[in-house]
Amino acid sequence: MEARLNMFANKSAMSFVKRLAGAHMPLADAGLPAATQELVKIRASQINGCSGCLDMHTKEAAAAGETTLRLHLVAAWREATVFTDAERAALELAEEGTRLADGAGGVSDAVWENAAKHFDEEQLGALVCLIAGINAFNRLNVITQQPAGDYVVGQAAAFHQE
């Protein structure tokens, strides 16, 4: 598969992507567990069918110590027993925040209140921004049909430093 557009060779697109990637950097300091962040990125990317982000985030999660079992069960998190209550709340918020068009009124009060039981205000702010950000990246990749499979762990971190 070949991408419709080389985002790295397109000056306008590259400028936007760098800024979007840079916007994620402060989220690392918000106290939201790294494992939760990767699980949320994976779940939103599954819903959106973004193979590029799935390639990246499953590899990054595995390199950070995430188990193969948990990675395989993200899509079935409701039935799986391997996720904490806080992770479940984050995954539920990610699903409702990603499937805005599927539900009348967007994210329900019940889902928000459940997330608020597990995360403080700083963490909730980071979680909301993380969900919005991964959805933006998913859309960029899906629209331009970015191929997956060649991501190398650490590649994204190097991109942030450019």
N, C-alpha and C positions, 0 to 999 in steps of 0.2 A: 504494500500500500504506500502510496506517495501522498504527502500533504498537499492540500489545495494551495496553501500559501506558506512560505518559509517565514515564520514569525521573527526569526533571528536575523534575516536578511532585509526585512522591511523596516525602514527607519522609524516610521510612526508607530507601528505595532511594537517594535522592540522597546521604544521609549515607554510606552504604556505598560508593557509586561514588566519592565524593570521597576517601575513605580509601584505596580501592584504587588510584586514580590517584596519590595522594600516595606510596603505597608504591613506585611506579616511579621516583620522583625520584632516590633515591640510586644507582640503577643506572647513571645517566649518568656517574658518576664512577668506575666500576669498571674502566675501560680497555678495555671491550668496544667494538669499532668500531661507530659509529653505523649504518653500512651493514649490518653483520651483524645488529644489533638489528632493523632494519626488515625485512630478509629473513626472519628468524625469525618476526616477527609476521605477515608476509604468508603464509608457509607454513602456520603453525598455523591462521590464519583461512581459508585455502583448504580445509584438511582439515575444519574445523568448519562450513564453509558460512556464515561470518559476513560478510555483505555490508557491514555498517557498518564493521567493522574493515578490510576490504579497501579500501573507499573511503578511509578515513582514511590508512592506512599506505602505500598506493601513491602517494597524492598527497603525503604528507609526504616519502617517499623521493625522488620525482621533484623536489620543490622543493629537496631537499638535494643534488641532482646525480646521483641514480641514473639510469642509462640506461633507456630504454624497452625495449631488447632484454633486459636482465637482468630487468626487472620482468615481462616477458612469459614468461620462461623459468623463473621460480621453481618452478612446478608440475612442471617437467621437469628439475630441477637435476641429476639423476644423469646424464642424457645431454648436458646443455649444457656447453660448454667455457668459459663466461664467468665461472665462479665459482672462487675460490681453494680450496685444500685446507682451509683454516681455515673458510671459509664453508660448504663441503660438510659438514664435521664438525658445525658448528652446526645446519645444516638437518637432518641425520640425527638429531641429538639431539632437535631440536624435533619431528620426526615421531614418533619412538618415545615421547617424553614426552607427546605429544598423543594418540597411539593406544594408550594404556595397556591398554585392554580388548582390543585386537587381538592382543597378544603375551603369551604366558605369561611372567610374571616381570617385566614392565615393560621398562625400558631395559636392553639387554644390556650385558655387561661390555665387549664389543668396541666398541660404539658409545661408551661412556663413555671407554674408553682412547684411542680415536681423538680425541675432543674434548680430552682431557687432554694430548695431544701438541701441540695448537695454542693452548691457553688456560691461563693460570696459575690458581691456586686462586681468586683474587679474581674473575677473569673467569668462571670456571666457576660460581661462586656467583651472579654476576649473570645468567648465561645460564639457569641453572635457575630463578631467580626470575622472569626475563622470560618463560620458557615457561609457568610456572604462572600468571603474571598475565594474559598474553594469552588463555590458555584460559579464565580466569574471565570476562574481558570478552566473549569469544566466546559463552560460555554465557548471560550476561545478555542480550546482543543477540539471539541466536537464539531463546531462550525467549520474549522479548517482541516478536519480529518487528520489530526496529528497521529502518526503511527506510534505504536507502543512496542516495548520489548527490549529496547537498547539502553534504557536508563541505567546509569552507573551510580551506585550509592555515593553520596557526597557531591554529586553534580550540582544540585540545587544550592547547596551552601556556597560552592565556588561562584555560582552565578550572583549570589547576594553580595559577594565581595568585589565584583567587577566595578 
